[in-house]
Amino acid sequence: MRIWLIGADQAGAEALRQLQKNAAIEVFVTDMIDRPRAVTDRVIDKLDALENVTPMNVNILARRIRPDLILIDSSAAKRNLTRLSGGMVYAEALQNEIAATADYPCIII
């Protein structure tokens, strides 16, 4: 099984720890910053790609990555948008729109 993890902050790092227990699961990890929590906590050595995923490009990227499942780390988007007024609400709406737009099964964690 191939999983695309969008964001590797707190929830993404925890998901990676669990997914690493099954060698049959391949995880492709992207984030907007090059050293998210999963990298700084040494859960993974590095990201597979540095990407800003939006509803406009999620399917283009997914066709390249070919995941069976997409996981979206809600804490990663909130990390990047908390300084904006209404940033948390915007981050949640953006994640929901990415999940709704994706042609692949998608879960927000």
TORFI-751730 format. One line per 5 residues: number of its first residue (from 1); their letters; for each residue z, y, x of N, C-alpha, C. Coordinates in Angstrom, 3 decimals, padded with zeros to 6 digits. Layout:
N
NUM> A> Z/Y/X/Z/Y/X/Z/Y/X; ...
END
This chain:
109
1> MRIWL> 000.000/-001.172/000.850/000.000/000.000/000.000/000.000/001.232/000.893; -000.783/002.217/000.517/-000.884/003.477/001.268/-000.305/004.603/000.412; 000.677/005.297/000.954/001.340/006.386/000.250/001.101/007.679/001.007; 000.761/008.712/000.276/000.622/010.050/000.855/001.870/010.824/000.473; 002.652/011.227/001.463/003.846/012.036/001.247/003.503/013.476/001.551
6> IGADQ> 003.555/014.312/000.523/003.301/015.741/000.681/004.656/016.417/000.837; 004.946/016.857/002.040/006.228/017.494/002.343/007.191/016.489/002.933; 007.864/016.901/003.984/008.784/015.994/004.677/010.118/016.683/004.929; 010.643/017.314/003.888/011.941/017.965/003.999/013.020/016.949/003.620; 014.055/017.364/002.951/015.191/016.475/002.664/014.799/015.249/001.841
11> AGAEA> 014.185/015.448/000.687/013.805/014.312/-000.164/012.736/013.456/000.505; 011.791/014.092/001.190/010.745/013.354/001.883/011.289/012.516/003.024; 012.243/013.062/003.769/012.863/012.312/004.868/013.618/011.098/004.338; 014.323/011.269/003.230/015.038/010.135/002.626/014.069/009.069/002.128; 012.975/009.506/001.517/011.966/008.546/001.052/011.361/007.800/002.235
16> LRQLQ> 011.078/008.507/003.316/010.521/007.858/004.512/011.463/006.805/005.067; 012.752/007.099/005.095/013.728/006.123/005.591/013.652/004.820/004.790; 013.503/004.953/003.481/013.432/003.769/002.624/012.085/003.055/002.766; 011.013/003.819/002.818/009.678/003.225/002.913/009.456/002.514/004.240; 010.126/002.965/005.301/009.985/002.336/006.611/010.570/000.929/006.638
21> KNAAI> 011.340/000.574/005.632/011.923/-000.766/005.560/010.890/-001.832/005.209; 009.735/-001.421/004.721/008.685/-002.351/004.327/007.452/-002.094/005.188; 007.176/-002.990/006.095/006.052/-002.826/007.017/004.695/-002.847/006.316; 004.645/-003.344/005.098/003.385/-003.398/004.358/003.003/-002.040/003.764; 003.918/-001.087/003.818/003.650/000.245/003.274/003.254/001.168/004.414
26> EVFVT> 002.092/001.776/004.264/001.607/002.760/005.224/001.806/004.139/004.598; 002.468/005.040/005.318/002.742/006.373/004.796/001.990/007.406/005.620; 001.234/008.256/004.944/000.515/009.374/005.553/001.292/010.620/005.180; 001.797/011.356/006.177/002.702/012.479/005.915/002.032/013.807/006.255; 002.061/014.734/005.280/001.581/016.086/005.509/002.668/017.078/005.118
31> DMIDR> 002.607/018.256/005.722/003.533/019.342/005.384/002.860/020.650/005.759; 003.439/021.750/005.289/002.915/023.076/005.604/003.401/023.580/006.955; 004.494/023.018/007.458/005.014/023.421/008.763/004.959/022.217/009.703; 004.838/022.477/011.000/004.631/021.362/011.936/005.906/020.607/012.294; 007.084/021.168/012.043/008.329/020.461/012.352/009.260/020.475/011.135
36> PRAVT> 008.905/019.742/010.094/009.796/019.655/008.931/011.013/018.793/009.259; 011.906/018.681/008.326/013.164/017.956/008.536/012.956/016.513/009.019; 011.983/015.809/008.483/011.752/014.418/008.891/011.406/014.323/010.373; 010.785/015.351/010.930/010.461/015.372/012.359/011.698/015.784/013.161; 012.376/016.845/012.737/013.555/017.302/013.485/014.690/016.288/013.443
41> DRVID> 014.794/015.527/012.353/015.818/014.468/012.249/015.348/013.149/012.868; 014.148/013.145/013.448/013.560/011.989/014.133/013.329/010.778/013.220; 013.071/011.045/011.957/012.685/009.960/011.052/011.254/009.532/011.389; 010.419/010.528/011.720/009.059/010.289/012.212/008.864/011.137/013.461; 007.912/010.745/014.294/007.656/011.493/015.530/006.890/012.780/015.273
46> KLDAL> 005.896/012.694/014.374/005.074/013.862/014.072/004.385/013.670/012.732; 003.857/014.749/012.201/003.085/014.692/010.965/001.733/014.049/011.232; 001.156/013.488/010.204/-000.208/012.992/010.305/-001.202/014.137/010.169; -000.826/015.158/009.406/-001.691/016.324/009.243/-000.868/017.516/008.781; -001.268/018.685/009.225/-000.669/019.939/008.793/-001.567/020.482/007.677
51> ENVTP> -001.080/020.463/006.440/-001.910/020.822/005.285/-001.124/021.669/004.295; -001.803/022.613/003.679/-001.267/023.351/002.548/-001.943/022.766/001.311; -001.236/021.932/000.581/-001.818/021.233/-000.564/-001.641/022.088/-001.813; -002.734/022.280/-002.536/-002.737/023.063/-003.766/-003.443/022.259/-004.857; -003.351/022.714/-006.103/-004.117/022.035/-007.155/-005.627/022.074/-006.897
56> MNVNI> -006.081/023.066/-006.152/-007.512/023.198/-005.871/-008.016/022.200/-004.830; -007.142/021.783/-003.886/-007.629/020.909/-002.816/-006.995/019.522/-002.804; -006.102/019.226/-003.731/-005.395/017.941/-003.689/-006.360/016.755/-003.776; -007.361/016.833/-004.620/-008.284/015.705/-004.759/-009.248/015.588/-003.583; -009.621/016.705/-002.993/-010.470/016.676/-001.796/-009.718/015.978/-000.662
61> LARRI> -008.457/016.372/-000.463/-007.639/015.755/000.578/-007.360/014.283/000.251; -007.076/013.999/-001.009/-006.759/012.619/-001.412/-007.944/011.689/-001.192; -009.148/012.160/-001.443/-010.326/011.311/-001.194/-010.446/010.973/000.293; -010.036/011.904/001.148/-010.061/011.644/002.589/-008.939/010.684/003.001; -007.741/010.850/002.414/-006.569/010.053/002.782/-006.579/008.685/002.092
66> RPDLI> -007.126/008.606/000.887/-007.227/007.375/000.093/-005.870/006.728/-000.201; -004.949/007.461/-000.828/-003.637/006.872/-001.134/-003.670/006.026/-002.402; -002.754/005.071/-002.469/-002.515/004.347/-003.710/-001.534/005.123/-004.584; -000.720/005.957/-003.929/000.311/006.737/-004.605/000.558/008.005/-003.810; 000.793/009.115/-004.530/001.154/010.383/-003.892/002.592/010.694/-004.252
71> LIDSS> 003.399/010.997/-003.233/004.766/011.472/-003.446/004.818/012.932/-003.011; 005.390/013.787/-003.856/005.533/015.203/-003.527/007.014/015.497/-003.324; 007.375/015.988/-002.148/008.752/016.343/-001.827/009.054/017.715/-002.430; 009.860/017.737/-003.468/010.183/019.004/-004.140/010.975/019.936/-003.237; 011.770/019.395/-002.342/012.574/020.248/-001.465/011.704/020.991/-000.445
76> AAKRN> 010.560/020.437/-000.069/009.680/021.100/000.897/009.070/022.366/000.305; 008.587/022.299/-000.905/008.001/023.482/-001.535/009.063/024.547/-001.785; 010.228/024.116/-002.194/011.313/025.076/-002.436/011.742/025.736/-001.130; 011.743/024.984/-000.028/012.083/025.530/001.290/011.147/026.684/001.638; 009.878/026.534/001.334/008.885/027.533/001.716/008.842/028.737/000.791
81> LTRLS> 009.372/028.615/-000.417/009.216/029.696/-001.393/010.527/030.315/-001.861; 011.663/029.940/-001.293/012.949/030.438/-001.790/013.142/031.924/-001.537; 012.460/032.492/-000.573/012.637/033.918/-000.286/011.925/034.820/-001.288; 011.041/034.271/-002.075/010.328/035.045/-003.088/011.152/035.141/-004.365; 011.072/036.261/-005.033/011.701/036.389/-006.339/010.979/035.447/-007.299
86> GGMVY> 011.717/034.519/-007.905/011.113/033.531/-008.788/010.431/032.406/-008.024; 010.699/032.304/-006.747/010.049/031.308/-005.900/010.325/029.877/-006.318; 011.551/029.600/-006.759/011.899/028.237/-007.172/011.098/027.821/-008.400; 010.973/028.723/-009.346/010.212/028.431/-010.567/008.738/028.249/-010.217; 008.236/029.095/-009.338/006.844/028.987/-008.911/006.602/027.655/-008.201
91> AEALQ> 007.515/027.273/-007.306/007.375/026.014/-006.571/007.330/024.824/-007.518; 008.208/024.827/-008.508/008.230/023.729/-009.483/006.940/023.684/-010.291; 006.460/024.842/-010.719/005.215/024.895/-011.489/004.031/024.431/-010.636; 004.015/024.822/-009.371/002.938/024.416/-008.470/002.938/022.903/-008.269; 004.109/022.327/-008.062/004.205/020.871/-007.898/003.743/020.137/-009.155
96> NEIAA> 004.153/020.628/-010.302/003.731/020.005/-011.563/002.222/020.095/-011.744; 001.642/021.202/-011.336/000.198/021.376/-011.462/-000.547/020.458/-010.485; -000.024/020.294/-009.281/-000.634/019.364/-008.318/-000.606/017.949/-008.891; 000.546/017.549/-009.435/000.681/016.205/-010.013/-000.265/016.010/-011.190; -000.398/017.021/-012.023/-001.270/016.919/-013.196/-002.750/016.893/-012.808
101> TADYP> -003.097/017.598/-011.760/-004.491/017.709/-011.323/-004.955/016.501/-010.517; -004.014/015.861/-009.831/-004.368/014.750/-008.935/-005.030/013.608/-009.699; -006.064/013.042/-009.119/-006.751/011.886/-009.683/-006.042/010.579/-009.327; -004.977/010.665/-008.566/-004.216/009.514/-008.098/-002.820/009.552/-008.704; -002.144/008.413/-008.832/-000.763/008.424/-009.348/000.101/009.304/-008.453
106> CIII> 000.927/010.109/-009.083/001.690/011.115/-008.351/003.116/011.184/-008.896; 004.094/011.198/-008.000/005.502/011.306/-008.386/006.124/012.429/-007.577; 006.854/013.300/-008.249/007.592/014.367/-007.583/009.002/013.843/-007.311; 009.401/013.885/-006.030/010.729/013.377/-005.666/011.642/014.529/-005.252
END
